[in-house]
Amino acid sequence: MSGISVTPTPAEDSLDQQASVYEMIREDIISGRLGPNERLKIADLAEHYRTSTNPVREALQQLRGEGFVLMEPNRGARVRPIDEAFVRDIIEIEMLIEPALTRWFVSIVNDADIVALEAAQAEIEALNYADPARHGELDTRFHQLIYDRHYNRHAAELWWKHREILRAISRRFPTSLSRKVAVLREHRELIERIRAQDADGAAAVVARHVEGSGRHTIEQMGVAKRNGPQKRPV
């Protein structure tokens, strides 16, 4: 792990520090700086990230819950390979969650919600993928307008967790022109289905949207694997 660049953090067990350590370890796993099946020793990680052991333990437990870390009796923790199967599993779950959240949103949507969705989509289209990081933020906000008010907070929070994982993984790869066009088209179709109070139609659009984005990420992962190490697009 000596090649990882680390920002020093104070050695205290605050919630902010736990979150920071979690984010750094997760980023190092996703980026490959912590390799597939690499052993994760708490003492070594604490020294490496310049923190105490408690934030590391908390981070590993959280990453275990998200599937990034595997823990085995008498063997400790190790990095789960971030591969096509990992993404596939998340996508299959999201194809159940997001249509359900969308159906409920259609039942409570009002004119102000439609205006907000239109405004968010207009920003996405105006940007037109010129800034991938900003596009990711706008795209997340678009979907948050639909999911954030749902009464089932567990479902909404699971969506958010998966969203952040997939966004972190997908930013390592370029987005094809065909997928860019499809995303904009699917967003517009989704708004129209919601406006028409077509809950089943809106849910079907979202399922197709999730499946398409997941398939694209898996395809790009396969291309990167075949071509060898690639630089992450900026």
CORWO-V986893 format. One record per backbone hydrogen bond with DSSP energy under -1.0 kcal/mol. NH is the residue of the N-H (numbers start at 0). CO is the residue of the C=O. E is the energy in kcal/mol with one decimal. If there is no record, write none. Layout:
BEGIN
NH;CO;E
NH;CO;E
END
This chain:
BEGIN
3;0;-1.7
11;9;-1.9
17;13;-2.2
18;14;-2.3
19;15;-2.2
20;16;-2.9
21;17;-2.5
22;18;-2.6
23;19;-2.3
24;20;-2.6
25;21;-2.7
26;22;-2.4
27;23;-2.1
28;24;-2.0
29;25;-2.7
30;26;-2.5
33;27;-2.6
36;78;-2.6
37;34;-2.1
39;76;-2.8
44;40;-2.7
45;41;-2.6
46;42;-2.1
47;43;-2.6
48;44;-2.9
50;45;-2.7
56;52;-2.5
57;53;-2.5
58;54;-2.4
59;55;-2.7
60;56;-2.1
61;57;-2.2
62;58;-2.7
63;59;-2.0
64;60;-2.1
65;61;-1.4
67;62;-2.1
68;62;-1.3
69;77;-2.8
71;75;-2.2
74;71;-2.0
75;71;-1.5
77;69;-2.3
78;37;-1.9
79;67;-2.8
82;80;-1.3
86;82;-1.8
87;83;-2.7
88;84;-2.3
89;85;-1.6
90;86;-2.5
91;87;-2.4
92;88;-1.5
93;89;-2.5
94;90;-2.1
95;92;-1.4
96;92;-2.1
97;93;-2.2
100;96;-2.3
101;97;-2.2
102;98;-2.5
103;99;-1.7
104;100;-1.8
105;101;-2.1
106;102;-1.0
107;104;-1.3
108;104;-1.3
113;109;-1.7
114;110;-2.3
115;111;-2.2
116;112;-2.5
117;113;-2.7
118;114;-2.4
119;115;-2.4
120;116;-2.6
121;117;-2.3
122;118;-1.9
123;119;-1.9
124;120;-2.6
125;121;-2.4
126;122;-2.3
127;123;-2.2
129;126;-1.6
134;130;-2.8
135;131;-2.2
136;132;-1.8
137;133;-2.5
138;134;-2.9
139;135;-2.1
140;136;-2.2
141;137;-2.2
142;138;-1.8
143;139;-2.5
144;140;-1.8
146;142;-2.2
147;143;-2.7
149;146;-1.7
152;150;-1.4
155;151;-2.1
156;152;-2.8
157;153;-2.0
158;154;-2.2
159;155;-2.1
160;156;-2.5
161;157;-2.6
162;158;-2.9
163;159;-2.4
164;160;-2.0
165;161;-2.8
166;162;-2.5
167;163;-2.2
168;164;-2.1
169;165;-3.2
170;166;-1.6
171;168;-1.6
172;169;-2.0
179;175;-2.1
180;176;-2.3
181;177;-2.1
182;178;-2.5
183;179;-1.8
184;180;-2.2
185;181;-2.9
186;182;-2.3
187;183;-2.0
188;184;-2.4
189;185;-2.4
190;186;-2.3
191;187;-2.0
192;188;-2.2
193;189;-2.4
194;190;-2.8
195;191;-1.9
196;193;-1.6
197;192;-2.7
198;196;-1.1
201;197;-2.6
202;198;-2.4
203;199;-2.1
204;200;-2.0
205;201;-2.2
206;202;-2.4
207;203;-2.2
208;204;-2.5
209;205;-2.9
210;206;-2.4
211;207;-2.5
212;208;-2.2
213;209;-2.5
214;210;-2.7
215;211;-2.1
216;212;-2.2
217;213;-2.5
218;214;-2.5
219;215;-2.5
220;216;-2.3
221;217;-2.0
222;218;-2.2
223;219;-2.6
224;220;-2.1
225;221;-2.2
226;222;-2.3
227;223;-1.0
END
